[in-house]
Amino acid sequence: MSFDVTEGKDRIIFVTKEDQEAPSNAELVADDPDDPYEEQGLILPSGDINWNCPCLGGMASGPCGSQFKEAFSCFHYSEEEVKGSNCLENVRNLQECIQKNPELYPQEEDEDVATQQESDSALTSAAPPDTSALSPESEPSPAPSAVTPDSSSATDGQTAS
């Protein structure tokens, strides 16, 4: 037999195996459009910023959360002709915080360098053989994996026509 325990705002329901095997008789409640915790996108209907939006990628929390909120709020509410031009100090503060925490906020150039190094090592290991020793009259044959839309390949001992 199932039972529940209420701890503060939470309700914990314990069920037996028999309860789980029976079909559910739960009734779904329609979504409340005014629910402040409902995913509403970046900007709430009131025009405020939804700091819980997953689109912010967690930037609103963590060691630079307050600097991010200040810079983003400044830009969002900016009424300058060049939007956000009055927010340079806030953005500078955010940038300084991000640079102080490289383990949490890797710099793009660091990622680009790592990606470039991986690409270079992959290219080096998969480089085609040196064909400079071939005579000028002979041309290297095309790679067998090169397939073009209008080419056909022979399979299972068949010959291409």
Buried (B, 14 or more C-beta within 10 A) or exposed (E): EEEEEEEEEEEEEEEEEEEEEEEEEEEEEEEEEEEEEEEBEEEBEEEEBBBBBEEBEEBBEEEBBBBBBBBBBBBBBBEEEEEBEBBEEBBEBBBEBBEEEEEEBEEEEEEEEEEEEEEEEEEEEEEEEEEEEEEEEEEEEEEEEEEEEEEEEEEEEEEEE
